[in-house]
Amino acid sequence: MRENDVDAVIVGAGFAGLYMLHRLRGLGLSARVFEAGDDVGGTWYWNRYPGARCDVESMEYSFSFDEHLQQEWDWTERYATQPEILRYAQHVAERFDLRRDITFSTRVESAHYDEASDRWTVTTDGGETVSARYCVMATGCLSSPQVPGIPGIADFEGPTYMTGLWPHEGVDFTGQKVAVIGTGSSAIQSIPLIAKQASALTVYQRTPNYIAPAHNHPLDPDYVADVKAHYPDFREEARDTAIGIRLPFGPPEQLALAVPDAEREAHYRKLWDYGGLTMLASYADIGIDLRANETIAEFLRARIREKVRDPETAEKLCPKDYPAGAKRMCVDIGYYETFNLDHVHLVDINEEPIERLTATGIDTATGHRDFDAIVFATGFDAMTGTLGKIDIRGRGGAKLADKWAAGPRAYLGLMSAGFPNLFLITGPGSPSVLSNMIVSIEQHVGWIADCLAAIGGGTIEPLTEAEDAWVEHVNMIAQPTIYMRANSWYLGANIPGKPRIFMPYVGGVNSYRSISREVADKGYAGFAVN
Ligand code: N01
């Protein structure tokens, strides 16, 4: 092998890239990882905004692949903060001696497949060129922050911040007039903390969200000891659900419309008091039946009206024009209560559209407000955004971006026809963002590692027919669901001009795992292996 030849290049050193590297080493393969940040952690490296936390409980949002690792690491809170998750990623990197194969502060610019040599040539913005037999995109699903196309952004003379690219040194808003644009998960987590410092905070809302409470608390050592005593079973329980998260009250079996109102209300109350994303796992029909969905939507709106004192503000905060769960539900700590503070104001931009940013603030259709700083909590070009920035070319020099122009096409969300030996971890067409990401990452990395072991240095590529059938299946099963009834980033609807295609697989991580295992057991059915 030449100096810059490796068995595999991995793009990204978040949880997916770290675990992939570990597994490749276990197969005796050489690998280089390129990472744009100057440290490991991916999402948890970049998203350092105040209040950033995971909305999956810490005992579950962690690796299960190594018993010693899961026994030795101690989480402190029910929902871990970003700094704690970043420390965990750093711990994983150190524990498995991963850093020596990672090149930091380096972006991959292109990955071209050469048919004659059956290898990938990967170039970086550091001027390096590496040749690899396998190329693994561990680029994350929410890794391309979206700057909104609001006129005059460059005119504003004060500082602007994006939640997904937060300064490492932190930001002190003490005494400042601050605007936050956006009301997704990042905004909902940061607004209560920004409000504690700012002298005035104005939140610009385009779409209100459905929110469940976190009921966050320090972890009880007895609970932790109990989980650790049965960790393998605990993990398996999570893998066996549709979302890769244990369901405290079991999988929903009853129909919301089939139970008496009082019973349904009591069930929602129980889930609310428990807190977190599992709120949606209440009844089997709320994901497909709008009348059933309205029962939980109304329960959630009633909680807003209870918490927010000003009735006008409360109504603005109530989502009314899309079903609960059709956009990613948020998990909050003190979000609604923040709107009871005198210095916090909500602007519904449907009533008062933002016209432009000026040197001193924001102009809306009804007037001007001055600000010292503006925070964009405006989301990401999800699932395909980062892949689209890399010049990826497969057989015959075909560009992945061209192939995906009308929407992503990948068999099992893992590989795309015409791009041999190129793997996508949690790619479009897999459960990914509809699940506990770590569960999905471990499943994909495990599948890829097993595949590489099975093909023993060979070449693998999906057959177009299998890919077409999978893409059709992914679209077909999404159609009857409530997911089609909101302008979400799952559908690319937040990015002007992006094709409106539902990108993740709604069938659940449990079914997906069985399908992908069966494909492997049948000798990689639907793939050409040479
Ligand atoms: O982004 P978002 P996010 N003018 O896209 C608004 C994960 N995550 O960073 O809804 C005005 O959800 C936009 O409005 P609308 C989680 O999966 C997890 O908050 O498009 N407003 C929306 O309100 C999450 O879903 C955690 O109408 C504009 C907001 O900006 C995903 O990341 C924490 C606008 C963007 O919300 C993304 O969350 C954080 C414009 N031009 C994130 N453009 C946890 O684990 C956009 N908006 C807890």
Residues whose N, C-alpha, C, O or C-beta is under 5 A from the ligand:
A	BS01	N01	R53 C54 D55 L142 P148 G149 I181 G182 T183 G184 S185 S186 A187 R206 T207 R328 A377 T378 G379 F380 N487 W489 N494
